[in-house]
Amino acid sequence: MTFSSTPGTFGAADPLFLLLAALALEAYLGGPWIAGRRYLQPRLPVTGLVIELDRRLNRPDRGGLDLFLRGAVVALGLALAAYVAGWLVEGFLVRYPFAWVFEVLLLALIIGQRTPCMQAGAVSKALAGGSLIAAQEALRPLSTGRVAAERLSQLDARGIVAAALDGLARAFSLQVIAPVFWFALLGLPGVFLQLTVRTMAAFLAVRQLQLGPKAQTAGQELQVAGRSEFAQTALRLDRALSFIPMILADVVLIAAAIFIPGCHPGAALRRALTSRGNVAATMGGLLGLTPPSDQGLPVQLERGHIERAVAVFAVGCLINGGLVAVLVWIRAVI
């Protein structure tokens, strides 16, 4: 990634300035306007490719080593292809006038600031209306890859709130901080790499969740084990790419909690130091929540936790954008 003035653009298009513009654009236009249009979802082509490769290569009658090697080839191959694709797209965009506009739009489609907040807000609204079924449905997109469909329909109000907070915290790390971090470090190749690995890992995690509760017969148990071997490399690669962004997300969320009444930055810091990148644990700490094994609080108060978490998320996005703006300013004066 080069930070010099790019040839072919109108004036100097510093990549960090483009990132700042993308954050502002997504904050204004993100949410249902983008989520409701499938052709504006960069993850969909990757998901389709992963589904096809999983169908063709992840066969339950294969041995564990064979499936592991197949999964490793798929994961590493798609990661390399994503990096090369990002490099080619970036090389194309810097050579034509005003092509940087498409880079801003692309980044705005990848970064997710508004959508998680609106999804969590929908869960809180459904709980306020007293409908667990509506709350479970509102929670579904926020809990993808974390809660199996069978388990989702069994959650009570407390479980729904806990899952919503978990999904909101992970979304801040993986959809806000991670794309910004990898773009600042590697440019579009880094963003394409992170997006592809995250999408691949999320799909394989969902497949394991779908099959896990159903593993009653020997054949089904074999299928679950096979998918676990096939997914190992993708999941490990995803954890590696997410490790630093999760730590950064902890820092930003704790800083954001300082500005939200009723939050506990000190407790969040202690939880972050012991959880080793578990952003959901940090979110629980800053909200003053006890571990999930303890008995819960009244539903009304737990709904307040969701709303407070959304406020922390929003302030965290502002801090994240402010940090990018500081980097842009430093670039301008150096």
N, C-alpha and C positions, 0 to 999 in steps of 0.2 A: 504493500500500500504506500503510495507516495502522497506527501502532504504539500507538494509544490503546486503552483498554479497549473491547472490542467489545460493542455492545448485544446483548442476548438471550442471552448466554452466562452460565454460572454462575460469577460472579467475573470477574476480569480474565484474558482469554486472549490474552496477548501473542503475536503471530505467531512470534517467535523461540523462545518457550517451546514452542509447538506443533512447531516444527522440531526442537528438542532432543528432545521426546518421540517424534517420528517416527524420529529416528536411533536412539534406544534401542529402540524397538519393532522396527525392521527388523533391528537387530543381534541381537535375540532370536528373531524369527520368520522372518527372511529366509532365502534359499537355496531348497532343493528344495520346502519347504512352499508357497512362493509360485510358484516357477518351474513346478511341476508342475500348476498350476491355471490353465488358459487364461483363465477368467473373471476372474482377478485380474491380468491383464496389460494395463495402460493403453495399451501400445504397439500391441496387436493391432488395435484399430479404426482407428488412424492408418495402420498398414501396409496394411490392407485397402483403405482409401480411396486411398492412394498407388498401390497395384497397379492398381486400376481406372482411375485417371486416367492412369497410364503406358500401360496397354493401349489406351485410347481416343485419347490425344493424341500419344504418342511413336511416330509412324509413320515407318519408315525411308525412305519414298518422298518425304517432305517435305524442303524445303531447310533448310540450316543455320540461316539467320536465322529462318525460321518456327518451327523446333524450339526455338531459343533463346528466342523470345518466348513460346511456349507454356509452356516450362519456367519462365520468369520469372513468368508469371501464376500458374501452379500453386504455385510456391514461396512467392511473396509473399502469394498468396491464402490458402493454408493457414496461413502464419505469422500473418497478421492474424486469421483465424478462431480460431486457437488462443489468441491473446491475448485476444480478446473473450470466448471461452468461459471462460477462466480468470477474467476479471473478473466475469462473470455468476455463476459458481459461488462465487467468494469473496463477492460481494455477497449471495448466498442464504445461505451458511453463517453469516455474522455476525449474522443477524437471527433466529435460532431457538435456543432453549435446547439446550445440549449438542451443537449441530450441529458444533462444532469437533472433536468426536471423529472425524467423517468426514473432516475435513481432515487430521488426523493419520494416519488409515488410508491416505488417498490419497497423502500424501507418502511413507509407508513403502513403498507399492507402486512408487513411481517411483524412489526412491533405491536403489542397488545396492551394498551393502557386503559381504554374506556370499557372494552367488552367485559373483562373480569369484574369490574366495579358494578356494571349493570346486571350481570348475572347474579352476583351476591345480593344486590338490591332487590332483585326479583324473588330470591329465596326469602329475604326478610319480609317482603310484602305479603308473600303467600302465608308465612307463619302468622303474620298479623291478622290475616283473614281467617285463621283457624283451620286451614286445609292442609293436612299433611301430604295428601296426594299431589296437590299443586306445588308444594314446597319440594317434594321429591323430584318432580319433573323439572322444576326450575334449577335444581341442584345438578341435574344430569350432565350438562356440558362443563360445569365447573369441576366435576369429580371424575372426569374421564381418565381412565388408567389407574385410578386410586380405589374406586368402590365398584364392585361387581354389580351388574344389573339386578341380580337376585337379592343381594344385600341392600341395595339402595331402596327397594320397595319395603324393607323391614325396618328402616331407620325411624326412630321416634324423633320428637322435636329437638332433643338435646343432641342426638346423633347427627341430625341434619345440620345443626349449627356448627358442630365440630368439623364435619366434612366441608362445609362452606368456608370456614376459616382456614382449613388445610389447603383447599383449592385456591383460595385467594392469595395465601402466602406463596405457594409454589408458582402461581401465575406471575406474581411480581418478580420472582427470581428468573423464571424461564422465558417469560414473554416481554419483560421490560428490561431488566438488567443484563441478561445474557446477550440479546442481540446488540445492545449498545456496546457492551464490553468487546465482543468479537469483531464488531465493525471498527471500533477505535483501534483494535490491535491488528486486524488483518484485512479490513475493508470488506467489500462484497463477498470475496471468497470465504472469509470467516463467518459471515452471516449465513451464507448458503450452507456451509458445513454444519453450523449449529442447528439450523432449521431442519436439515435433512436427518441428522442423527436423532434429534428430539422427536420428530415425526415418526421415524422408524421405531424408536424405543417405545413411544407411546402406543403405537399400534400393537406391537408384540406384547406389551404389558396388558393391554385390553384383552387380547386373545387368551392369555393365560388366566385372567380373571374370569372370562366367560367359560372356560373349560374347567377351572379348578373346582367349583362346587359340584360339578356334574360327574366328577371322576369316581364313579361307583363300580363300574365293571373293569376287568383287566385291560380290555382294549382302550377304554377311555383313560385309564391311568397311564398307559403307554403313550397315548397321544399327548397328554399333559407334560409328561417327562420329555418327550421329543421336542415340544415347543419350548420348554425351558432351556434345553441344550442349544437349540437353534438361536434363541434370543440372547444368549450370554454375552457375546461380543458387543452387540448393539447396546445392551443395557450398561455394560461396563464403559463403553466409549461415551455414552450419554452422561454417566456419572463423572467421568473425567472432564468433559467439557463444561459441566455444570458446577464443578467444585468451587472455582474462584468466584463466578457470578453469585453463588449462594452465600458466600462469605460477604461479598460486597452488598448483597441484598440485606443481610443481617445489619450491617453498619448503617445503611440508608434508612431502614425501617426504625431502628433505634433512634436515629437522629430525628425522623419524622414524628416519633412518639412524644418528643419533647414539646411539640407544639399542639398536641391534642389533650385537652383536659381529661383526667381520669385514667391516663395511661401510666405505665410503670417502666420507664426506660432502664432503671437500675436492675429490676427483676429480669427484663429482657436481655440485658447484657450478661447477667449471670447464666441465664438459660442458653444464650448463644455460645458462651465459652465452654459449656459442658456438652452441647448437642452436636458440635462439629459440623456446622453447615445445615442443620435441620431448621429451615426457615419457618416451618409451621410451629416448631417449639418456641422459636423467638417470638412469633406472633402471639402465641398463647401467653408467654411471659409478659409482654408489654401490655396485654389486656388484663393481666392479673388472674388468669385462669389456673385452676388446679389441674393436676394430671387427669387424663380421661377416666382413670379407675375410680376417682373420687365421685361421690354423689353430686348431682348437678344443682344448678341454681334455677330459680323460676324462669319459665319460658320467656316472659317479657324482658327480664334482665338479659338473658342470652341473646335475644334479638338485638338488644342494645349493643352487645359485643360485636355482632355483624356490622352494624352501622358504624361503630367506632373503628373497626378494622378497615372498612371502606374509606373512612376519613384518613386513616394512617396510610393506606395505599395511595390515595390521591396526593397527599402531601409528599409521600415518597417519590411519586412521579415528578412533582415540582422540583424536589431536591435533585433528582437525577438529571432533569433538564438543566437546572442551574449549574451542575458540575460540568455538563457538556458546554454550556455557555462560557464558563470560566476557561475551559480548555481552548475554546475558540478565541477568546480574548488573549490568552497567553500566546497562542499561535500568531495573532495579529501584531503583538508588540515585540516578539522576538525577531 
